[in-house]
């Protein structure tokens, strides 16, 4: 049974600006006045703020909006010289930095589709993505960006495909979320409304990967839209993170909870002058209520907030603003201005159902995967796979995951994928992967292994085996062995709740 909360019982709390909205022919609510394409968005900022710093790489280039536009156009020309045409896919296998941002907009300027690739994936995982998207060109770390005569593709429309962000797959095969210009730009407008962001002099520090939607869609793009400065850490290092806040006069921080936990536990943190920080935003992973309170004490002059979303929603779907961050930290806040929420197959006893999302930020579907698209996108609603409650005031609380997934410091880890690899190791009879609570990362990866009877089992050798087949963040940190079979329900499904709740994990193995 589905119970509609947002339509049937309007939220009593309306914390965001919901003006200039209209319902389109697709049934979704859209913003009435936003840029039509990423090209027009950046052109507007270039014209208004030509000499303002657009992108700064810590220890690297500093580019004004005029320079950023010109360099991006030259990259577009180089891509066209390489045979890239409108609609072709260009994969970015690049680390954080100025080149990543230039490659992103160079691809857009060329009329092509940008495919950010998670640089932490193994070679086989990366090759799957490159093959699935049919990348015409792959821009790799260490290679110079292609350059040519400046080129700007002017024929794009709001509904055209602009990017593909690959999500982790429950069976080991990632799915490419097809993101249109309107998807990107709706998220930009949402970001500006839910905080709201500084309209002048905004300086944001990107400490998370740009290949994720948080870094790209909710930091880089809103800053570029407002004429703000995006300061990019090439690689996360906590001391560089802290130094950059003061050296670069950062007034807006957005990161995952684990980074704030690590930063606040550094000896030098107490001596930092953080009075210039106006906003401290977090998301991408569960956050303990005590950590929220610690952040508020550590940044007493800042407004805090929690954003929730997925690659399929181009980043922000809900937001918990400062006024409710301390009193309702167990929730992810309210629906963003154009977003509608609903619950699928809501349980009458618990009020929990699968969270559904509709809005102009919801992507077009999954690239080259009709079945997954049909399963997840139904009648205009995205089936998120997250189990949630929606209360009469409009608060959304994520209570569990329909899909077997855990979140390690902002990186999604699908347990089935890890289990399939561990099960290949000689000596493993059966295995279950679960999340292990961690004060810094939110969750770490734990494995409960039943060895083959009579076979000598070495957990460290199993982890070494897994490291050759999985990205580092997916490899378990904790391993428990047990002689009795894994607990199962009458249907044969492993019961993971008792494994999580009753486990004595001991020290981390890596």
N, C-alpha and C positions, 0 to 999 in steps of 0.2 A: 504493500500500500504506500502511496506517495502522499505526503502532506505538504502543501505549499505554505511556507511561512511568509516569504516576502510579499506575495500577492494577497494571500488570504488574511494575513495579520500584519499590516504595515508596521515597520519598526517605529517605535516611539522616539528613538534617538536618531537624529540625522546630523552627523558630525561634519559632513563634507559638502562642498559646493556642488549642487546637482542642477545648476542652471544650464540652459542651452543644450538640452538633450532632446532627442526625438526617436521614435520607434520606426525602424526601417521596414522595408518590405520583407526582409528575412526574419522578422519577428524579434530581433534584438534591438536594444536601446543603443543609439550611437551619439557621439559628440557632434554638435551641429557646426562647429567652427574649429577645425584643426588643419594643419598642413596636409596637402594631398599626398606628398611623397617625401621620402628622406632627403631627396635632392633639394626640393623646395624649402624644407625646414632648414637645411644647412646654408642655403643661399640667403635666406632671410637673416640668419645670425651673422654671416660674413658681411653682409651689407650694413648691418647695424653696429657690429663690433669688430671691425677689421683688424684693429691693433691690440685687441685683448687676447691674452693667452688662451688658446683653446685646449691644447693637450700638452702636458708636461710629463716627461718620463724622468723619474728620479735617477739622477746621475747620467741623464741622456739629453735628447733634443727637447727644445722648448719651442712650440709652434703657435703663432698667432692664428686667428681665424682666417685671415687672408692667406697665410702660408699653408695652413692645413687644407684649405680649399684647393689651392694651386697644386700642392703635392699630390692630393687625392686624384685630381684630374690627370696628372702625369702618370700615376699608376694605372688609371683607367685606360689611358692611351697605350701603355705598355701591354696591358691585358688584351686590348683589341689587336695589337700587333702579333700577339701570341695565338690569335684565332678565336678569342672569346667573343661571343655575340650575345644578344639579348636572350635571357632565359637560361644560358649556360651556367653550370655550377662551378664555383671557385672555392676550393677548400683552404681554410686558414689553419695550418699546422704550425702556429707561431706562439711564442711565449708572450706574456703581457709586455706592453711597451708601445711606443709611438708607432712603430711599424705595424702592429696589429690594427690600430685604429685607422691608419692610412690604407691598409689592405682592405679593411671592411668597407670604407667609403669609396675606395678605388673600384672595388667590385660593383658597388651600387651605381657609381657614376658610369660604369661600363654597360649598365643595363643587365648585369648578370645577377645570379643568386648566390649569396654568401653562405658558406657552410663552415661555421666555427667547429674545430675539432679539439676535443679534450686531449691535451698533451700528456696526460697521465695514463692514457690507455696503452695497452700492449700493442705490439706490431700487428698481431692478428685482428684485434679489435679495431684498430685504425684502418686496416686494409678493408675490413667489411664495410665501414662507413664510406670510404673512398669509392669502393665498387658499387655500393647501393645507390649513392647519389649521382654516380657517373661524372665525377669531377673532370672538367675539361683541363683545369690547371690546379696544381697544388702548390701553395706558397709555404715553404718550409723554413724552419729555424736555420740561421746561418747563411741563407741565400739572400742576395740583394732583391729588393722589390723590382718588378718590371717597370720600366719607365718609357714614356713615349710622348708624342705631341698631346697636349691637353685635350681631353675628350669628356663630354657630358651627354649622357643619353637622356633625351627630353620627352620621350614618348611613354613613360611609365604612368600607370594609373594607380589609384589607392588600393584596388583589389588585386593588383599584380603580386606574384610571389617575389619576395625580396630576400628571405633567409630561410635556412633549414637548421634548426637546433636539434641534435640527436639526443634522445633520452635513453637511459639504461633500459634494457629489456629483461623481462622476467625469465625468458628462456635463453638469455645470452645474446639476443639479436637486438641491437638498438633500433629505435623508431625515430624517424626524422619529422619533427613538428614543422609543418609548412607555414611560415610566418609572412603575412602580406605587409605592404607599406602601412595600411590602416591598423593592423595589429600592433606594429611597432609604435606608431604615432598615438594610438589610443592609450597605450601604456605610458607614453611620455606625458600626455595630458593628465592621466590619473596620478602619476607621480607628483605633478605640480599642484594638484588639488588636495591630495590627502595629507601632505606634510604641513603647510605649503612651503615650497622651496624659496630660497632668497631670490628676489628678482634682479638684484644687482650684486656683483662682487662674490658670486657663489664660487667656492673652491672645495671640491670634493676629492677624497682620496680613495682610489680603487685598490683595495688590498685583496680582493677575491679574483678568481680567474675571469677574464673577459669572455672566455668561451662559454660561460654560463649566463643565463638571462639576467641575473642580478647585476653583475658587473657591466654588461653591455647595455641592456634595455632600461635598467632602473638607475644607472649612474652615468655612464658615458652619454647616452642619447638625451636625457633630460638636461644635463649640463650644457651640451652643445645647443639645445633648443633655446635655452635662456641666456646664452652668451656667457656662460660660466666656464670655469677652468676645471678640467679633469686631470688630476695628478695621479699617475699610474706607477705603482711599485712593480718593477720587472719580475721580482720574485718575493714572496712574503718572507720577511725576517723581522722579528718583533722589535728589535732596537731601531732598525730603519723605519719601521712603521711609526714608532713613537717620535723619532726625530723629525720625520716628515710632517707630522701634525703641526709642530711649531715652526719649522723652517719654511714650510710652504703656506703658512697662515690658513690652515684648513678650518672651515667653519661648518662642514657637513661630513659626518662619518657614516658610512654604511658598511656593515660587515656581518659575518656570521658570529653567533655567540661565542664560539671557541676562541676567536681572535681577541674579543674583549676580555675574556677570562684570562688569557695568556698575558695581554698587555697590562692589566691591572695587578698582576702578580709579579711584575718586574720591579726591582729595587728603585729604579730611577723614576717610576711612575709618579710617586708622591711629590717629586720636585718639579714636575712639568707645569707650565702655565697653560691651562686649558680654558681660560676665560673666553677665548675667541671661538670655541666650538659651540655652535648654536643648535645643532641637531645631532643626535646619536641614534641611528636607525639600525635595526637588526632583523634577521630573518634567515630563511634557508635551512633552519634546523630547530628542533625543540629547544626551549630555553627554560631553565628552572626559575621559579619566581624569585628566589634569593639572588640570582644573578641579575635580574631586572633591578632589584633594589640596590645592589652594589653599583650598577651602572649609573643609577640616578644619584647616588651619593658621590660617585667619582666625578661626574660631570654636572655639578649643581646648577649651572647656568644654561643647560641644554634641555631641549625638548626631546623626548625619546619616543620611539614608535616601533611597532612590529608589523612587518609585511609578510603576507603569505601568497604564494602563487606557484605556478608550474611553468615548464617550458611551453605547455599547451595553452597557457593563458598569457603568453608573452611577458610574463613576470607577475605583476601585482593583480590579485583577485580580491583580496581583503586587506584591511589595514586597521591596526589597533592604535589610536592616537594617544598622545601624551596624557590626556586627562583620565584615561582608563588603564594606563600601563601598569600601575601599581595595584589597582583594585581588581582588575580582571586579567591578570597575566596568563591565566590558563586558556585564554581564548586568542584567536587571531584577528579579533576585531570585527569590523563591519564590512559589508560589501562595498567595493569601490563604486564611485558615482554611476557608471553605466552598467554595472554588473548586477545580474539577478542570480539568486541562490535558491536551490530547492533540494529536497532529500528524496532519494529513490529507495523504495522498499523500506520505509521507516518502521522501526519496531515500536509498537504502541507502549510497551512496558518501559523501554529505556529512552525513547524518543530519538534513537540513533538510526541513521540511514546513510547511504552513500551520497556524498556531496556532489551536486550537479551545479554547473556554472554556465551561464549564458552571457554573452557580451561581445562587443566589437574587438576585444582583445583576444578572444578565443580563436585559435589558428584554424586553417582551412582543412586540416586532417594530417595524415601521415604519408610522407613521400613513399610512393611505390609499394603501398601496403593497404589494399582496399579492405581486407578483412579487419585489420586493427582499426581502421578509420570507421568502418560500419559499427564495430563494437563500442567504440568510445564516443562517437559523435552521433547522437540520436535526436532527431527532431529539433535541432538547434542547440541541444544541451550537451555539454561535455561531462561524461562520466569520469570523475577524477580518480576513483579507486580509494579515496580517503573516506573513512567513516566519521560522521560529524553529528553534532547537535546544533540547532538554530533556535535561540530563545526569543521570546516575544519582543525584547528590546532590540533585536537585530544582531546580537553577538553570535559569532560562529566559533564553535569549539571542536577541534580535530581530536577525536578520541582513540582512533585506531587506524590501521591500514587494511583495506580489503585485500590489497596485493601484499605479498610477503616481502616486505622491504624494510630496511632500516636506514637511518640517516647519520652518517659519520662526519660531523663537522661541516655540513653543507653538501656533502657528496652522497647521493643515493646509492645504496648497495642492495641489490636484489638477492635475497637469500638463496633462491633456487639456483641462480647462476653460480654462486660460490659452492653450494652443495654439490652441484654436478661435477665441478672440478675436483673437490676433495674426495668424492666417491671413486674417482679414477685412481687414487693413490693406493698402491698395494698394501693390504692390511686393514683397510677401512671396510667394515661390514655395513654400517649405516651411519649417517651423520645428519645433524640438524644445526643450522646456523641461526643465531638469534642476536639481538642487540644487548650489549652490556652497558648499563648506565655509567656515564663518565662525566665528572663535573666540568671538564673543559670542552670535550668534543660533543657532548650531548649523548652520543652513543658510540661504542666501539664494536668491533665484530668479534663474536664468540662462536666457537664450534663445539658441539657435544658429539663425541665420536664413540661408537661401539666398535672396537676392533674385531677382526676375524679371530675366532677362538683358536688359541694355540700359536698365533703369529705374533712375533715381537713387533710392537708398534712404537715408533719414535715420532712424537708430535713435531719436533723441529724439522725433521726430514720432510714431513708432510707440508709444512709451511714453506719450505724451500721449493718443493714441487709446485705448490700453488703460486708462488711468486713468479715462476716462469710462464704462467698461463693467465694470470690475472693482474690488473692494475694494482699498484701497491696499496691503495686505500681500501681495496676489497679483501685483501688477505687478512685472515683472523689474527687478532692480537692475543686472544685467549683460547685455550683448548682444555676441555675436560674429557677424560675417558671414563667410560662406565661399562660394566660387564652385562647388566641387564638391558633388554631391548628398550628402544625409545617408546615413551608412552603414546598410545594411539586411541582414537575414538572408534566406535563400532564400524565406521566406514573405512578404517585403515589410515586416516589422516593423522599425522604426527601432532600431538598436543604440545605446542611450544610454550604456553603460559607456565606450566609447572617447571619446564626446563629453565625459563628465565627467572622465575621467582625463587626456586629452591637451589639454584646453582651457587657453589662456592668456587669462584673463578681462580682465586690465587693470584700470583704475580703475572704481569704481562710478559709474554714470550718474545715480543718484538716491539 
